[in-house]
Amino acid sequence: MRVLVLGGTTFIGRRVVERLHERGDQVLVVHRGHHDPASWVPVAHLHTDRGELSGHRDRIRDFGPTAVVDTYALTRGDVTAVLGVLPEVPTVVLSSQDVYQAYAGMRAGRCESPVPIDEQSELRRDRYPCRGAGLAGVPDDYEKLDVEQAWSHRGAVVLRLPMVYGPHDPQRREDPVLRRIRAGRDRMPVGAGNLLWARCHVEDIATGALTALDVREADGLAVNLGEASTVPIIDWFHQIVHAAGVSLDLVRVPEQALPDELVLTGAPAQHLLTSVHRAQTVLGWAPADPEERVAESVRWHLAHPPRSVWTDEDKRTDESALRTA
């Protein structure tokens, strides 16, 4: 298979490209050249902004893609910029479970949707969830609903992704726990910690993407990916501590005392728990054991710590919260 990958040099896209190469596919990675991994797999690169892809028609025709994976479409414009250049071949698009109304409810502190959420659950009523937030690298017109709609007439498989963790995760999902471990802390403030938010390791997401390329029965479908069973966030934190092989006491404190990075450990009005039945039955996809995947991720992140350090202000904030326990 000759696969053209849009994006594909960071985190999820990076692992998808590596897996495609490992199984023997020919790959052309289209990206701006800002995040070329060092000592990476020997795949072809086309350095260009996707908005300027039309200027590279000859290169794409010469490559002759038989499949496309879009790993980094954030807006409708990101999709419309490439549709006229790419051939109509099997396509997989990475979307997000933030398209569901349950996501809006979770952010607003209201119960908006029953769980588990499947692909027929209500989609988000309001558009542009990041508008005005000033998030680095996220445009105000970020909208995965627009991305899905723009790709729909091509019969693309839309993979709706949960909270994804693992090696090279730029958000370092485990870091609220790991940064305290690296600082030698023995107590950590937490809330009720009963949030159920579907998660999945990047390796299993990559497996889902490759499988979706191969299974034509999935064409035109939206498919949720995620763990087959999801534990509350407090149990996920305990898994992280256990995988790190340390002693860290998770201390329950009042929700209003929680540091900002730990507000997700409060008591939510809305869960974001998704069903992966369609992925299991249509794709034949099954993720690995979550506890084993957490251990793999923790080992990688401990071996590759971020540059940020634990500060005196971090210590004061934690100690202030712990005094309210």
N, C-alpha and C positions, 0 to 999 in steps of 0.2 A: 504494500500500500504506500502511496506517495501522499504524505500528510502535510498540509500547510497549516502552521500554528500561528495564530495571531496572539502576540504577547509571548509568554512561554519561557521567560528567563528568571522569574521570581516565584518562589513558593509553589503554589499548586501547578501553574503552567510549567515551571521548571521540572517538577517530578513527572508530569505527563510527557514532556519531551524526552526525558531520560528513559522512561518506560517504553515509549515508541521506538527509540533507538535500540534498546535492549532486545526487543522482539524482532528486530530486523527491518522495520519500516524505514523508508527514506523520508527525511524531515527537512522542511524549509521553515525556519523560524523568522517571522516578520516582527521586528521591534525597532525601537529607536536607538538601540545601542548604549543605553545608559546603565544597564545592569548585566553586562556580559559576565557570566560566572567564570572564574579562573579555573583552568585545567578541566574544562567541561567535556562532555561527549562531542564527538566530531560530527556535528550536523551543519547544514548550510544555513547561512544567515542573510537576511535582507534588511539592512538598516534603513528604516524610513518610518515616518509618522503614518499611522493608518489613514489619516486624512489625505495623504499624498500617494496612496497606493496606486491610484490610476496612472501615475507616471511610470509605473514599473510593469505594465501589461506584458511586455516581451519576456521579462524574467519569469513571470508567473506562468505564461504560456509554455516557456521552455521547460519549466519544472513539471508541468502537467499534473497538478494535484488531483488525486482521486478521492480525497477526503479533506475536511477542514475542521479544525478545533479553534473556537474563539474563546480564549481564556480571560480576556480583559476588556470586554465591551461594557462601558459604564453608562452610556447615554444612547439615545436613538441615533444621534449623529454619528456615533462610533460605528454603528451598523450600516447606515445608509451610505457612508463613505466607502464601504468595501463591497457592497452587494453587486454593483455594476462591473466589478473587476474579477470577482471570483466565480468559478464555474459552479453550476448547480450539481453538487456532489453530496454524498452523505456528510452531514455537519453536526457537530456537538457544540453546544453553547453552555458556558458556565454561568449560571444565574445564582440567585440567593433566596433563602427562605424568608428574607425580609419583604417578599412580595405579598405575604399573607397578612390579613387584618390582625391576626394574633400578634404580629410583631408590633404593629401600631399600639395595640392594647398593652403589651408589655412595657413599651416606652412611656405610655401615658398613665400607667398604674390602674388600668381598668381591664376587667375580663371582657374580651370581645369575641372569643371563639372557643368552642369546645375542643378538647384534645383527646386523642392524637389528631393532628392535622394531616389530611391527605391531599392529593392533588386537586380534589374537587372543593376543598374548603374555600371560604370567602377570601378573595384577594383584597389587598389594601385599598381602602376607599380614597385616601388622600395621596397625592403624588409628591415626589421629590422630598424624601424623608431627611436628606442631609442639607437642604437649602438653608443658608444662613449659619450653619454650624461651624464653618471655617476649618473643616477637616483637611489635613495635608493630603494632597493628591486626589481628593474627592471633589469633583465639580458640583456646583449648585444644582445642575440639571441631572445629577446622578439619578437613574431610575431603571431598575432591572425590569419593571413591567414594560417599559418602552423597548428595552432590548429584546425581550421575549417576543413582543408583538412584531417588531421589525424583522426578526428572523423567521417568524411563523410561516410565511408563505413559501419558504424554501423547504419546509418539512423537517426543520432541524430538531434534534433531540435536545431538550432544555433540561439541564441538570440543576435542580434547586439545592444549593449547598447549605449545610448547617454551620455551626461554629467549627472551623477547621483548625487543627493544631498539628504540630510535628516539626521536623527539621526545617530550618530557614523561614519559619513563621515570622513575618515582620512585626506582628502584634504581640508575639510572645505570650500566648494565652495563659501559660502556667506561671508567668513571672510574678503575679501578686504573692504567690507562695514562695517561689524560688528565690526572689530577691531577699526575702526575710531569712531563708535558709542560708544564703550566701553571707548574710550579715551576722550569722550566728545567733539569731533570735531564738528564744525558746517558747515564746507565747505570741499569738497572733489574734487580733480581734476579728470576729465574724458575726454575721447576723444569723437568722434562722436557717439560712442556707438550703431552703427547700425548693428553689427554682429548678424546674425541669426544662433544660434548653438542650436540644439535640446537638451532639458533637460528632466529629469523625476525624480520624487520622488522615493526613494527606496521602499516605500510601493507598488507603482504601478508596479515596476520592479518585486518584489516578487510575486505579483498577476499574472503577465505574465509568470513567471517561473512555478508556480503551474498549471496554465491553460495549458501550453505547455506539461506538464507531462500527462495530461488527454486527450488531443485532438490528436488522432492518424492521423488525416488528415494533421497535421503539420510535421510528421516524415520526415526527410530528407530535410527540408526546412530551409533557412535562413530567419529570421523575424526581422525587425526593431521594436524596442520599442522606445517610446518617447511621448511627449505631442502631443495632437491632433492639437494644434495650438501653435506656438512659437512666443513670442514677442522679439524684439531686446534686446540686453544685457542692454542697458540703462534703458529700461522699467522694466527689471528684477531687476535692482538695485533700482529703485523707489519702486517696490513691497516690497523689503527687508526693505527699510527705513519705508514705511507705516506699515509693519507688526511689526516693532520694536517700533512704536508709538513715534518717535522722529522727530526732525527737522534737516535735513542734506541737505545742498544745494549742488547739483552736478554741478560743475563749469566746463564749456568747456575750455580746454586748448589745445595748439598745440600738435600734436601727439608726436613730438620729446621730449616734456617736461614731458611726462607721467612717473611716477615711474614704475619700472619693473613689479610689480604685477598687473598693470592696463593697460598693453599694449593691452589686448584683448578689451579694450574699444575704440580702434582706429577704423579707417575706413578700413575694410577688402576688399581684392580683391576676396575672395572666402567665401561663406557661407557654413555651414554644417547643412542644414535644410533637415530633412528626412521625407518621407511619412510613415505613420503607417497603410496604407490601408490594407496590408496583415494581420497584427495583428488584425485589427478590423474584417475582413471578415472571416479569417481562424480560429483564436482563439476566436473570439467574445470578444476581450479584449478592454477595454476602461479605460484610466487613469482618475483620479479625476481632478477637476478644478485646473489648475496650481496656481492661486493666493491663493487658500485655502491651497494647499500643501506648497507653499512658507511660508505662515504664520505658519504652523505647524513646519516646519524646523527651522525657525527663533526663535520661542519660545524655541525649544529644545536647540539650540546652545547658546542662551543667558543664559539659565539655566545651561549650561555645557561649560563654557568658557575654552579656551586652556591656557596652562601655559605661553605662550609668552605674552609679554607686549608691549605697545606702547613706543617707545624710543625717545630720543631727536633727533636722526638721522632720524627717521621716520618723525618727525615733520618738520625738516629742509627740507627734500626731498619734502614733500607736499607743504610747504610754497613756496619753490623755483618754483615748478610747477604752483602754483596759481598766482604767480606774473607775469606769462606770459599770463594770461587770457586777 
